[in-house]
Every structure is written in structure tokens, then in C-alpha cells.
Amino acid sequence: MNTTAETTVPKISLKDVHKSFGAKSVLDGINLDIAKGESVVVIGGSGTGKSVLIKCIIGILQPDSGLIAVDGEDVTHVPANARDAVNRKFGMLFQGGALFDSLPVWENVAFGLMQREHLSRAQAKARAVETLEKVGLSPDVGELSPAELSGGMQKRVGLARAIAGEPEIVFFDEPTTGLDPIMGDVINDLIIACVKQQGITALSITHDMHSARKIGDRITMLYQGKLIWDGAARDVDHADNPFVDQFVHGNAEGPIKMQVRR
Amino acid sequence: MQFLALIGSVVLAFLAHIGRLTLFTATAISHCARPPIYFRLIGRQMIDIGYYSLPVVGLTAIFSGMVLALQSYTGFARFAAGSENAVANVVVVSLTRELGPVLAGLMVAGRIGASMAAEIGTMRVTEQLDALTTLSTNPFKYLVVPRIVAGTMMLPVLVLIADIIGVFGGFVVSVYKLGFNPAAYISNSYDFMQPLDVISGLVKAGVFGFTIAVMGCYAGYHSKGGAQGVGAATTNAVVSSSILILTFNYIITELFFGT
């Protein structure tokens, strides 16, 4: 294996991935390559299967067919004990934060460090405080319980938890949803500072176009289980695709009809 | 034909449920033996299940012992004499064999089974279980195993304490209300009791503790759909573990004492 081949292996590669729930086909032949260090944003309406896409990659859901590879290595059919090694490369910011409410903030951030790297509690706490500083939170926030934090603070803690283990790939599930525009932009800036500038590969899903333009190098749109458009983030406003145009401009009228039922 | 299809779908759903539960239990047991084991979490669950259930189990036991003594005295008065001996025997045998484990099991199912289902169910609907997976932590090891281990180990301890408190309740009523001789009551209880009475009760308690933890975790783990789903999971956990407790109670009694 020569060096040029190594550099061309995509960090994440999805080939013809299918996933359905009952009769409803959510992912219907997804093909997506993400290069190392690239930040890709998947846009699409609510309930179009954006979260399912990420859950298939991190192994929470099993795709019905198709291939998902991380660093060229098939991760769709790995046994449970090898899955941990794959998951070590990942960090994820969940939509609702998904902080463990039984643990104080610092233990949330240090959770992966204690589980994976078996750091002592004191060492892990020091790392957690360091990571909290990166997302603009003071050390005393670490002693609070997640329930005491505002939505924006919870997102920051979620981000800190996602990057604390120094992952190679970070997934963002609607990072700005539910935040006011200013706090949303603060999170965008943090994502850029903590992920893009560190050369970490990122896959985000969102329907916030401002956020998508800002954090994405590349944008792709998911509609009815297929990626119907894929291009540079700056081209999204003149995509010349009626579906993308309707979504980007937020028009009720257009080819996309709102599905009432999932 | 519609009617047959309905029966078929109900049977299929039931079998799928049994299958899921069996798989869940087998996975949980297999994780009990494999490292890493979270001793901290097991300890915390033991305190939660064992120590904090003491008041409710103790109260249940003392009133059961008291009412047993009163009922058997007034009931036996209809039959022959010698009821004074019989009261002590009835209290000690029924408490250690039956009422101790069953009542403690049902009370703990309500207290602990419900809280397990609600906690794990909320973690499921707020994606905390998914977050555990992404942080290389198996939810079975982190959440299910500590609860099952603690439940199976602590219920026998609780039942042993309940037996003692219950016999004491019977003693109090017999001596202070019915005017029995205290020394005779104690020696009657002691002489009549056999080790197997207590042992069978403790075996039952272990099985009940395991059942409560498995059903609580299973209901929470498979809950979906927000607050309503978590509520349904909690109800399912308590109802199914209570029914299973009563079922296993009969089966174990049959195994120990069936002729």
C-alpha cells in the first residue's frame, strides 16, 4: 500500500446503504464519501432519516444492506467487542445533549476518558476541566448537575464530552436546534474552533441553513431516502435544484410536500 | 378470516416479546461474568435496593406478623384447644416460607422495579443509552448488570430481616394483646421452625430479586415515545414482575415441598 492510496481512502464511506422500518424505507441507497478533515453537512426536513444515517454509522442501528467503511475498514458487520475500537474514533453531540443526569458535569465530560483510557478520577477531572475551558465554561460549572444548566450550556457540555477523547470523527445531530440565534452562532464558532481547525472530520445533520453554511465545507441534501444534491457549501444558494432551492429558501410551496406522518 | 388474523398477530407479538425478553436476560447474564465489572455501581445499587427498602419492607413484615398472630388465634379458637402453641408455629412457618419473600418481593417490585424502568426508560428516550454506546460503554454492563447483581443479592438479605421483624410482630401481639407466655412463645417458634423453611424463603427471594431487576431493566430498555412510553414501561415493569413473582413462588414451593 503506497502513500497516495492511503491519502485517497475516505475517512467515512457509505455505499448503497439501505434501512427501512417496517414498510417505510428511510435510507434508500445512500452513497457518501467523506475525506479526512472534511466537514460535511446533511440537510433535510424533519423525519427524513438524517439521524438514522448517523446512527447507522456509529453502530446504534444496523443497516439492512450496503456497506459502511471507516478508514477503509468495513464496520457494518464487526462483532460487538471490535465495535469498541471503532467507536473510539468517534465523538458525538446529541440533539438533546443526552447528558447523563445522574452524574455531575465534569464526570459527563470525563466519562469516555475513564471508560476508554482508564484514567484515574483525578486525572480525568483535570482533562475535563481543560476541555470545558475550550468550550468556554469555567471549572465551577463542572460541579453542577446537567439539570441546572441552560440549553446552550448543555450543548456546550455535550460538545466538550464529544471532543474530550480527542476523536478523529465527530458527529453533530442538529447542533443549533432549540437555541436562540446568538447562542446558535456561538455553538457554530465553537464547532469551527474545536473541530474544523483541529483537522477533525465532521458529519453534521441540521435544518438550520445558517449553521450548515458556516460549519460545512460540503453540503448534501437528504430527501426521501436519497441524497439528491451534493456540492460545496458556497454553492448551496444557487444549487439549480428545485428541492434544494425550496429547502434553502424555506418556501412552503414547491416540489417538497410536507409529510404529516412519519 | 379477519378474526383468525387477529389471533395470529396477537400470538406472534406475544412470542416475539418472549423471544426479546429471553435474549435480553441471556445477554445480561453473559455480561455479569465478563469484565469490566462496575463495583462502584453495584455498591450504589445495593444501597438503593437493600438499605432504602428497609423501612417499607420492615413495616410490611411487622404488620403481617401481627395480623397473622391475631387471625390464627381467633381462627383457631373455633377448633380444638392448644391454640397457644399453634399461633407461634403458624406465624413462623407462614412468614419464613411464604409471606416474607412474597410481600417483600411485591413491595420491592413496586419501589425498585418501577424506578429502574423509569430511569432506564428516560435514558432511552433522551438518547442517553445511545450516548453510552458512543462513549465505548456497554449499557448492559453499565446499567443492567449492577441492578441484576444487586437485586439478586439484596433481596435475600431483606427477606431475612423481614422474617425476623415479622416473627417479632407476632410475638408482640401474642404476648401483649393475647396474654401468652413470652418464653413459651419463643421456644415454640424456635423448636418448630426447620432450616428448610427459611432456606426456601431465601431462595425465593433471590429469584424474585433477579426477576424484579430483569423486568425493570427490560421494560426501560425497550421503552419508546417520550413521557407516555416511560409511564407505560413503569407500569409494565411492576405488573409483569408482580405476576412473575407469584408464578415463580408457586413453582419454587412445588419444587421444595411438593410431594
Interface residues (C-beta under 8 A of the other chain):
Chain A: K55 I58 G59 I60 A80 D84 N87 R88 F90 G91 M92 F94 Q95 G96 A98 L99 F100 D101 S102 F111 G112 Q115 R116 R161 G165
Chain B: E119 M123 T126 E127 Q128 D130 A131 L132 T133 T134 L135 S136 T137 N138
